[in-house]
Amino acid sequence: MNYVVDILNVFLFILVVRVVLSYLPMSNGSALLPIVRFVEAITEPVLRPVRRIVPPLRVGGTAVDLSPIIVWIVILIVRGLL
């Protein structure tokens, strides 16, 4: 069971990295682009189904993606149960 908790903790860290990177402007020549693509490849398969159920929330002229928060809460609950 400790391995599952460790994996969940690593995924939570990667999820935080994704949220932080989403606030940084990226161009095609950015040195961070490979990291962004790696983090997206890891997190998107989990976030996409949540986004289908709970689409981004429209706030003024922008959209707020709630899927990372929802996934975070679910992982904390699962981790607590383990």
BALOBA-1460 file (C-alpha; in Angstrom, 3 decimals):
// residues 82
<rec num="1" residu="m" x="0.000" y="0.000" z="0.000"/>
<rec num="2" residu="n" x="2.880" y="2.370" z="0.627"/>
<rec num="3" residu="y" x="3.771" y="2.227" z="-3.060"/>
<rec num="4" residu="v" x="0.307" y="3.396" z="-4.037"/>
<rec num="5" residu="v" x="0.491" y="6.291" z="-1.576"/>
<rec num="6" residu="d" x="3.951" y="7.194" z="-2.915"/>
<rec num="7" residu="i" x="2.665" y="7.168" z="-6.490"/>
<rec num="8" residu="l" x="-0.280" y="9.348" z="-5.495"/>
<rec num="9" residu="n" x="2.093" y="11.789" z="-3.776"/>
<rec num="10" residu="v" x="4.284" y="12.003" z="-6.877"/>
<rec num="11" residu="f" x="1.222" y="12.584" z="-9.031"/>
<rec num="12" residu="l" x="0.067" y="15.376" z="-6.700"/>
<rec num="13" residu="f" x="3.475" y="17.012" z="-7.062"/>
<rec num="14" residu="i" x="3.327" y="16.728" z="-10.860"/>
<rec num="15" residu="l" x="-0.186" y="18.182" z="-10.767"/>
<rec num="16" residu="v" x="1.081" y="21.209" z="-8.838"/>
<rec num="17" residu="v" x="3.900" y="21.606" z="-11.360"/>
<rec num="18" residu="r" x="1.337" y="21.572" z="-14.172"/>
<rec num="19" residu="v" x="-0.773" y="24.254" z="-12.521"/>
<rec num="20" residu="v" x="2.272" y="26.471" z="-11.928"/>
<rec num="21" residu="l" x="3.553" y="25.966" z="-15.477"/>
<rec num="22" residu="s" x="0.138" y="26.864" z="-16.867"/>
<rec num="23" residu="y" x="0.663" y="30.409" z="-15.607"/>
<rec num="24" residu="l" x="3.964" y="30.828" z="-17.449"/>
<rec num="25" residu="p" x="3.963" y="32.013" z="-21.052"/>
<rec num="26" residu="m" x="5.439" y="29.379" z="-23.370"/>
<rec num="27" residu="s" x="6.838" y="29.818" z="-26.825"/>
<rec num="28" residu="n" x="8.065" y="27.141" z="-29.218"/>
<rec num="29" residu="g" x="11.699" y="27.886" z="-28.369"/>
<rec num="30" residu="s" x="11.221" y="27.800" z="-24.603"/>
<rec num="31" residu="a" x="13.617" y="25.652" z="-22.611"/>
<rec num="32" residu="l" x="10.702" y="24.579" z="-20.410"/>
<rec num="33" residu="l" x="8.653" y="23.225" z="-23.307"/>
<rec num="34" residu="p" x="9.906" y="19.607" z="-22.965"/>
<rec num="35" residu="i" x="9.039" y="19.696" z="-19.266"/>
<rec num="36" residu="v" x="5.586" y="21.117" z="-20.017"/>
<rec num="37" residu="r" x="4.926" y="18.397" z="-22.591"/>
<rec num="38" residu="f" x="6.088" y="15.679" z="-20.193"/>
<rec num="39" residu="v" x="3.897" y="16.993" z="-17.352"/>
<rec num="40" residu="e" x="0.907" y="17.304" z="-19.694"/>
<rec num="41" residu="a" x="1.432" y="13.752" z="-20.964"/>
<rec num="42" residu="i" x="1.359" y="12.458" z="-17.381"/>
<rec num="43" residu="t" x="-1.599" y="14.496" z="-16.104"/>
<rec num="44" residu="e" x="-3.886" y="14.889" z="-19.116"/>
<rec num="45" residu="p" x="-5.208" y="11.291" z="-19.106"/>
<rec num="46" residu="v" x="-6.522" y="11.920" z="-15.586"/>
<rec num="47" residu="l" x="-7.706" y="15.503" z="-16.090"/>
<rec num="48" residu="r" x="-9.489" y="15.002" z="-19.435"/>
<rec num="49" residu="p" x="-12.314" y="12.754" z="-18.138"/>
<rec num="50" residu="v" x="-12.923" y="15.143" z="-15.235"/>
<rec num="51" residu="r" x="-13.025" y="18.065" z="-17.657"/>
<rec num="52" residu="r" x="-15.723" y="16.250" z="-19.667"/>
<rec num="53" residu="i" x="-17.884" y="16.003" z="-16.549"/>
<rec num="54" residu="v" x="-17.066" y="19.477" z="-15.171"/>
<rec num="55" residu="p" x="-16.195" y="21.844" z="-18.025"/>
<rec num="56" residu="p" x="-14.086" y="24.946" z="-17.349"/>
<rec num="57" residu="l" x="-15.981" y="27.608" z="-15.440"/>
<rec num="58" residu="r" x="-16.552" y="30.855" z="-17.347"/>
<rec num="59" residu="v" x="-15.490" y="33.869" z="-15.279"/>
<rec num="60" residu="g" x="-15.719" y="37.095" z="-17.233"/>
<rec num="61" residu="g" x="-13.653" y="36.723" z="-20.373"/>
<rec num="62" residu="t" x="-11.652" y="33.747" z="-19.162"/>
<rec num="63" residu="a" x="-12.242" y="30.129" z="-18.213"/>
<rec num="64" residu="v" x="-11.102" y="28.520" z="-14.969"/>
<rec num="65" residu="d" x="-10.264" y="24.832" z="-15.228"/>
<rec num="66" residu="l" x="-11.488" y="23.133" z="-12.056"/>
<rec num="67" residu="s" x="-10.277" y="19.655" z="-13.008"/>
<rec num="68" residu="p" x="-6.906" y="19.891" z="-11.169"/>
<rec num="69" residu="i" x="-8.704" y="20.884" z="-7.960"/>
<rec num="70" residu="i" x="-11.222" y="18.054" z="-8.302"/>
<rec num="71" residu="v" x="-8.495" y="15.492" z="-9.027"/>
<rec num="72" residu="w" x="-6.462" y="16.838" z="-6.077"/>
<rec num="73" residu="i" x="-9.416" y="16.372" z="-3.700"/>
<rec num="74" residu="v" x="-10.182" y="12.865" z="-4.987"/>
<rec num="75" residu="i" x="-6.534" y="11.819" z="-4.588"/>
<rec num="76" residu="l" x="-6.442" y="13.200" z="-1.043"/>
<rec num="77" residu="i" x="-9.569" y="11.204" z="-0.194"/>
<rec num="78" residu="v" x="-8.202" y="7.999" z="-1.761"/>
<rec num="79" residu="r" x="-4.843" y="8.514" z="-0.054"/>
<rec num="80" residu="g" x="-6.602" y="9.027" z="3.280"/>
<rec num="81" residu="l" x="-8.545" y="5.806" z="2.843"/>
<rec num="82" residu="l" x="-5.357" y="3.859" z="2.162"/>
